[in-house]
Amino acid sequence: MPFKAHPSIAFILSLLALLFFPSFHLIFFAPFLIITLYKYPLIDALWRAVVCGIAFDLLSSAPLFGQTALNYCIATLVLYPQRLNFFEDKLSTLPLMTVLFSVFSTFMQALLLFILGHSIGLNWPMVVTDFIAMPLIDGLYALLLFTLPFQIYRYLSKIIVHGYQRKKHRG
């Protein structure tokens, strides 16, 4: 299962990625928030979304404080039922759900900015970049930083435990 690791490890990885790569315009907490959809009840997942949104707002130059927390909460609320359509044990689940989270979060960000009176220069290059390219890069980020390392760790730990048990039975 790709989500076997404790969610706190995913939170720390997300926070470190945000701290070390702030110029990358990724939704750093998306994989962690997707993991919380599978590990916690809705109310707990929403609280974690608030914490992630506030952390992002504190560590970035977001235009309106609290907007990211609201955005993450709405995205979490909308995607929570979708966890039933994607099996937790599939390798592709975390990247695919991260792409969905990214697309919906980007849409919510634009909608919230519009509602709050900020002008949005909507054009085709921006739409392609923000709604297609960046969500795919967010999915790749989830695959490379979360899914594959956890899978490799799980595989190596099985080999080490199995090798130790074989050596123990021989000796």
Residue pairs with C-beta under 8 A, 6 or more apart in sequence:
1 88
1 89
2 88
2 89
2 90
2 91
2 93
2 94
2 146
2 147
2 150
2 151
3 35
3 38
3 39
3 88
3 93
3 94
3 150
4 150
4 154
5 150
5 153
7 32
7 35
7 36
7 39
7 40
7 48
10 31
10 32
10 35
10 146
11 29
11 32
11 48
11 52
13 32
13 145
13 146
14 28
14 29
14 31
14 32
14 52
15 28
15 55
17 24
17 26
17 28
17 141
17 145
18 28
18 29
18 55
18 56
18 59
18 60
19 59
22 59
22 60
25 134
26 134
26 137
26 138
26 141
27 98
27 101
27 102
27 105
27 138
28 56
28 141
29 52
29 53
29 55
29 56
29 72
30 98
30 101
30 102
30 105
30 138
30 142
31 94
31 98
31 141
31 142
31 145
31 146
32 48
32 52
33 45
33 48
33 49
33 52
33 72
33 75
33 76
33 101
34 79
34 94
34 97
34 98
34 101
34 142
35 94
35 146
36 44
36 45
36 48
36 49
36 76
37 45
37 76
37 79
37 80
37 83
37 97
38 83
38 88
40 48
42 77
42 80
45 76
45 80
46 73
46 76
46 77
49 69
49 72
49 73
49 75
49 76
50 69
50 72
50 73
52 69
52 72
53 66
53 67
53 68
53 69
53 70
53 71
53 72
53 73
54 66
54 68
54 69
56 62
56 68
56 72
57 65
57 66
57 67
57 68
57 69
62 68
63 113
63 118
64 116
67 109
67 112
67 113
67 116
70 112
71 105
71 108
71 109
71 112
72 105
74 108
75 101
75 104
75 105
75 108
78 104
79 97
79 100
79 101
79 104
82 97
82 100
83 97
86 93
86 96
86 97
87 93
91 147
91 151
94 142
94 143
94 146
94 147
95 139
95 140
95 142
95 143
95 147
96 139
98 135
98 138
98 139
98 141
98 142
99 135
99 136
99 138
99 139
100 135
101 138
102 134
102 135
102 138
102 139
103 131
103 135
106 130
106 131
106 134
106 135
107 131
110 120
110 122
110 130
113 120
114 120
